[in-house]
Amino acid sequence: MTARRLATAAPIATALLIASLAGCNPGVAEPESDSKPSTADSAPASASGKASAAPGAPAGGNDLSLTQAIAKIPNGTEERTGYERDSFHLWVDADKDGCDTRKEVLLAEAVKAPEKGARCALTGGEWLSYYDEVTVDAATKLDIDHVVPLAEAWDSGASKWDADRRERYANDLDADRSLVAVTARTNRQKADRDPAEWLPPAASAQCTYGADWVGTKLRWKLTADAKERAALEKLAKGCSNTVVKYEVAE
């Protein structure tokens, strides 16, 4: 596990848990259906009436607002020709510690640490899936979501990468917000859709998700098409206090 993920895992998990318990968006109930939630109109609000900052990203400083960050994403058109999921080598054990990428994310994002057994088998533990504000008590109930899905990455630039860069993208532990542990249900509802087609069902998650999406696109120098950009810009109108942090992947 990278030092950066280790150093930030606890505050991120704590921030997400506090947000859930405090009710970032008072009076807004989690939808019971699978219908697509609204965007800006259901963005989380703080006591001041402004949208909440993304967990792990402090407000202010030299970071970009969500609107500013969206403007930095290059324009592009999506092209899926030749895409295969196997083009991205998933769940490697880069540091050879016995825990692959999936396990590293689960360990980093646990609200209550699981027991780690032989070959990094995880038992017990507790996680908060921020997409739907569901607490999960077994690692097997969680998927590790690529915030920007592999197919979307392919469409917006990864088709031109070599195999090594695609592997690094698929196992990006050097950025704390590119991979997230969420309920299998929400991950599979999302599939490979972009924010024009899907947003997390928990209204309190949507500004955070927008920041994670945009930060990942900027980190990996991926493009955005017109519909995606329009959806992000609409979302950003309700996320005025959300900031985006990222480091460009070389």
C-alpha positions as CSV (number, residue, x, y, z in Angstrom):
1,M,0.0,0.0,0.0
2,T,1.3,3.4,-0.8
3,A,2.3,5.8,2.0
4,R,-0.1,8.5,0.6
5,R,-3.1,6.2,0.8
6,L,-2.1,5.0,4.2
7,A,-1.7,8.6,5.4
8,T,-5.1,9.8,4.2
9,A,-7.3,6.7,4.5
10,A,-8.4,7.4,8.1
11,P,-9.5,11.0,7.6
12,I,-11.4,10.2,4.4
13,A,-13.3,7.3,6.1
14,T,-14.0,9.6,9.1
15,A,-15.2,12.4,7.0
16,L,-17.5,10.2,5.1
17,L,-18.9,8.7,8.3
18,I,-19.4,12.1,9.9
19,A,-21.2,13.3,6.8
20,S,-23.5,10.3,6.9
21,L,-24.3,10.6,10.6
22,A,-24.7,14.4,10.6
23,G,-27.0,14.4,7.5
24,C,-25.2,16.6,5.0
25,N,-28.5,17.2,3.2
26,P,-31.2,17.4,5.9
27,G,-34.6,16.5,4.7
28,V,-33.5,14.6,1.6
29,A,-34.2,10.9,1.8
30,E,-32.2,8.3,-0.1
31,P,-34.3,7.2,-3.1
32,E,-35.9,3.8,-2.7
33,S,-36.0,3.2,-6.5
34,D,-33.2,2.7,-9.0
35,S,-34.2,5.8,-10.8
36,K,-31.5,8.3,-11.8
37,P,-31.2,11.0,-9.1
38,S,-31.2,14.7,-9.9
39,T,-27.9,16.6,-10.2
40,A,-27.4,20.2,-9.0
41,D,-30.9,20.4,-7.3
42,S,-29.9,17.6,-4.9
43,A,-26.3,18.5,-4.2
44,P,-25.4,18.4,-0.5
45,A,-25.8,21.6,1.5
46,S,-24.0,22.7,4.6
47,A,-25.4,24.8,7.4
48,S,-24.5,28.0,5.4
49,G,-26.5,26.8,2.4
50,K,-23.4,26.0,0.3
51,A,-22.5,22.6,-1.0
52,S,-20.1,20.6,1.1
53,A,-16.5,20.1,0.1
54,A,-15.4,16.7,-1.0
55,P,-14.1,14.4,1.8
56,G,-10.3,14.5,1.7
57,A,-10.2,17.9,-0.1
58,P,-10.1,20.9,2.2
59,A,-12.0,24.0,1.1
60,G,-9.9,27.0,0.1
61,G,-6.2,27.1,-0.5
62,N,-4.8,26.8,-4.0
63,D,-7.1,24.0,-5.1
64,L,-9.6,24.4,-8.0
65,S,-13.3,24.8,-7.6
66,L,-15.3,22.1,-9.4
67,T,-16.3,24.6,-12.1
68,Q,-12.6,25.6,-12.7
69,A,-11.5,22.0,-12.8
70,I,-14.2,21.0,-15.3
71,A,-12.9,23.8,-17.6
72,K,-9.5,22.3,-17.6
73,I,-10.6,18.9,-19.0
74,P,-9.8,18.8,-22.8
75,N,-12.7,18.4,-25.2
76,G,-13.0,15.1,-27.0
77,T,-15.3,12.7,-28.8
78,E,-15.8,9.2,-27.4
79,E,-14.6,6.2,-29.4
80,R,-15.0,2.7,-28.1
81,T,-13.7,0.8,-31.1
82,G,-11.3,-2.0,-30.0
83,Y,-12.2,-1.8,-26.3
84,E,-11.8,-4.9,-24.2
85,R,-11.8,-5.0,-20.4
86,D,-8.8,-7.3,-20.6
87,S,-6.8,-4.4,-22.1
88,F,-6.5,-3.2,-18.4
89,H,-4.6,-5.6,-16.1
90,L,-6.6,-5.5,-12.9
91,W,-5.7,-6.1,-9.3
92,V,-2.0,-6.5,-9.3
93,D,0.1,-6.7,-6.1
94,A,2.5,-3.9,-7.0
95,D,4.4,-3.8,-3.7
96,K,4.5,-7.6,-3.4
97,D,3.1,-7.6,0.1
98,G,0.5,-10.3,-0.6
99,C,-2.4,-7.8,-0.9
100,D,-3.6,-6.9,-4.4
101,T,-5.1,-3.6,-5.4
102,R,-8.6,-4.6,-4.4
103,K,-7.5,-5.6,-0.9
104,E,-5.4,-2.5,-0.5
105,V,-8.4,-0.3,-1.2
106,L,-10.5,-2.3,1.2
107,L,-7.9,-2.0,3.9
108,A,-7.5,1.7,3.4
109,E,-11.2,2.6,3.4
110,A,-12.4,0.4,6.2
111,V,-14.2,2.4,9.0
112,K,-13.6,-0.6,11.2
113,A,-10.4,-2.5,10.3
114,P,-10.9,-6.1,9.1
115,E,-8.7,-9.0,10.3
116,K,-6.1,-9.8,7.7
117,G,-5.2,-13.5,7.3
118,A,-3.1,-15.6,5.1
119,R,-2.8,-14.4,1.5
120,C,-4.5,-11.1,2.6
121,A,-7.8,-12.9,3.3
122,L,-10.1,-10.3,5.0
123,T,-12.7,-11.1,7.7
124,G,-14.9,-8.8,9.7
125,G,-14.5,-5.1,9.3
126,E,-16.9,-2.3,8.3
127,W,-17.1,0.1,5.4
128,L,-19.3,3.0,4.4
129,S,-20.2,3.0,0.8
130,Y,-20.5,6.7,0.1
131,Y,-22.4,6.4,-3.2
132,D,-25.5,5.2,-1.3
133,E,-24.6,5.8,2.4
134,V,-24.9,2.1,3.2
135,T,-22.7,0.6,5.9
136,V,-21.3,-2.8,4.9
137,D,-19.9,-5.4,7.3
138,A,-18.3,-7.9,4.8
139,A,-15.7,-7.2,2.1
140,T,-17.4,-9.7,-0.2
141,K,-20.4,-7.3,-0.4
142,L,-18.2,-4.5,-1.9
143,D,-16.9,-3.8,-5.4
144,I,-13.9,-1.6,-6.0
145,D,-15.2,1.0,-8.5
146,H,-13.0,2.8,-11.0
147,V,-14.6,6.3,-10.5
148,V,-13.9,6.9,-14.2
149,P,-14.8,3.4,-15.6
150,L,-12.3,1.5,-17.7
151,A,-14.5,1.8,-20.8
152,E,-14.9,5.5,-20.3
153,A,-11.2,5.9,-19.9
154,W,-10.7,4.0,-23.1
155,D,-13.2,6.2,-24.9
156,S,-11.5,9.4,-23.7
157,G,-7.8,8.6,-24.3
158,A,-6.7,5.3,-22.9
159,S,-7.1,3.6,-26.2
160,K,-3.8,5.3,-27.2
161,W,-1.9,4.2,-24.1
162,D,0.5,1.3,-23.9
163,A,-0.3,-1.7,-21.7
164,D,1.9,-0.4,-18.8
165,R,0.0,2.9,-18.5
166,R,-3.4,1.1,-18.7
167,E,-2.3,-1.2,-15.9
168,R,-1.2,1.8,-13.7
169,Y,-4.6,3.4,-14.4
170,A,-6.5,0.3,-13.4
171,N,-4.5,-0.1,-10.1
172,D,-4.0,3.6,-9.2
173,L,-3.2,3.5,-5.5
174,D,-1.2,6.7,-5.8
175,A,-4.4,8.8,-5.9
176,D,-6.8,8.4,-3.0
177,R,-10.0,9.1,-5.0
178,S,-9.6,7.1,-8.2
179,L,-10.7,3.8,-6.7
180,V,-13.4,3.6,-4.1
181,A,-15.1,0.7,-2.2
182,V,-18.8,0.8,-2.7
183,T,-21.8,-1.6,-2.6
184,A,-21.8,-4.1,-5.5
185,R,-25.4,-2.9,-6.2
186,T,-24.5,0.7,-6.9
187,N,-21.3,-0.2,-8.8
188,R,-23.3,-2.5,-11.2
189,Q,-26.0,0.1,-11.6
190,K,-23.4,2.6,-12.7
191,A,-21.6,0.2,-15.0
192,D,-19.6,2.2,-17.5
193,R,-21.9,5.3,-17.5
194,D,-20.6,8.8,-17.2
195,P,-22.3,11.6,-15.1
196,A,-24.6,12.5,-18.0
197,E,-26.2,9.1,-17.4
198,W,-25.6,8.2,-13.8
199,L,-24.9,9.9,-10.4
200,P,-24.8,8.3,-7.0
201,P,-28.2,7.7,-5.5
202,A,-27.3,9.5,-2.2
203,A,-27.7,13.2,-2.7
204,S,-24.9,13.9,-0.2
205,A,-22.5,11.9,-2.4
206,Q,-22.9,13.8,-5.7
207,C,-20.5,16.8,-5.2
208,T,-17.9,14.4,-3.9
209,Y,-18.4,12.2,-6.9
210,G,-18.1,15.1,-9.3
211,A,-14.8,16.1,-7.7
212,D,-13.5,12.5,-7.9
213,W,-14.6,12.1,-11.5
214,V,-13.0,15.4,-12.6
215,G,-9.9,14.9,-10.6
216,T,-9.4,11.5,-12.2
217,K,-9.9,12.8,-15.7
218,L,-7.3,15.6,-15.0
219,R,-4.9,13.3,-13.4
220,W,-4.8,11.0,-16.4
221,K,-5.2,13.7,-19.0
222,L,-8.5,12.2,-20.3
223,T,-11.0,14.1,-22.4
224,A,-14.7,14.9,-21.9
225,D,-17.4,14.9,-24.5
226,A,-20.1,17.6,-24.8
227,K,-22.9,15.7,-22.9
228,E,-20.6,14.7,-20.1
229,R,-19.2,18.3,-19.7
230,A,-22.8,19.7,-19.7
231,A,-23.8,17.3,-16.9
232,L,-20.7,18.2,-14.9
233,E,-21.3,21.9,-15.3
234,K,-24.9,21.5,-14.2
235,L,-23.8,19.5,-11.1
236,A,-21.1,22.1,-10.3
237,K,-23.7,24.9,-9.9
238,G,-24.9,23.2,-6.7
239,C,-21.3,22.4,-5.5
240,S,-19.9,25.9,-5.0
241,N,-17.8,24.9,-2.0
242,T,-16.4,21.7,-3.5
243,V,-12.7,21.7,-4.4
244,V,-10.8,19.4,-6.7
245,K,-7.3,18.1,-5.8
246,Y,-5.2,16.0,-8.2
247,E,-1.7,15.2,-9.3
248,V,-0.9,14.5,-13.0
249,A,0.1,10.8,-13.6
250,E,3.2,10.7,-15.6
